[in-house]
Amino acid sequence: MTRVFVFDSTHHALWAEQIALESGLAVQVIPAPAGADAKCDLALEALAEDTDALATVFREAGIAFRLAPETGSA
């Protein structure tokens, strides 16, 4: 299962990707899902088990983010 992080700007999305990769956490840049209240067209998809670690490194870096609602698909 995966989780999707959404951002207020493309800059934040790409910055978050860089921070995640530097932290050894795998992420994939994807289009922001419809209904995710994203303010930019990019999002990051990550393994669900990495959600807490990613949230921590994003907060420590000062990157504003939200988690997209889960869709219920596995």
C-alpha positions in Angstrom: 0.0 0.0 0.0 1.2 3.5 -0.7 0.4 7.0 0.6 0.5 10.3 -1.3 1.9 13.5 0.0 0.6 16.8 -1.6 2.1 20.2 -1.4 1.3 23.9 -1.9 3.9 24.5 -4.5 6.0 22.7 -7.1 9.1 23.9 -5.3 8.0 22.2 -2.1 7.2 18.9 -3.9 10.6 18.8 -5.6 12.3 19.9 -2.4 10.5 17.1 -0.5 11.6 14.6 -3.1 15.2 15.7 -2.6 15.0 15.5 1.2 13.4 12.1 1.0 16.0 10.7 -1.3 18.8 12.2 0.8 17.2 10.5 3.8 17.2 7.1 2.1 13.4 7.0 1.7 12.0 6.0 -1.7 9.4 8.3 -3.2 8.0 8.7 -6.7 6.8 12.0 -8.2 3.3 11.6 -9.5 0.5 13.9 -10.7 -1.5 15.2 -7.7 -4.7 13.1 -7.4 -8.0 14.7 -8.0 -9.8 15.6 -4.7 -6.5 15.8 -2.8 -6.7 19.6 -2.2 -3.3 20.0 -3.7 -2.3 23.5 -4.7 0.3 22.2 -7.3 0.1 19.5 -9.9 2.8 17.3 -8.3 2.7 14.9 -5.4 4.9 12.3 -3.9 3.9 8.6 -3.6 5.7 6.5 -0.9 5.3 3.2 0.8 2.7 3.4 3.6 5.3 2.2 6.1 7.5 5.2 5.3 4.7 7.7 6.1 5.9 8.6 9.6 9.5 8.9 8.7 8.8 11.1 5.7 6.5 13.3 7.7 9.2 13.8 10.2 11.9 14.7 7.7 9.6 17.0 5.9 8.6 18.8 9.1 12.2 19.1 10.2 13.1 20.7 6.8 10.2 23.1 7.1 8.2 21.7 4.1 4.5 22.1 4.3 2.5 19.0 3.2 -0.7 17.2 3.5 -1.5 13.5 3.1 -4.0 12.8 0.3 -7.1 10.9 1.5 -6.7 7.2 1.1 -8.7 5.7 -1.7 -9.3 2.3 -0.2 -7.4 0.5 -3.0 -4.7 -1.9 -2.0 
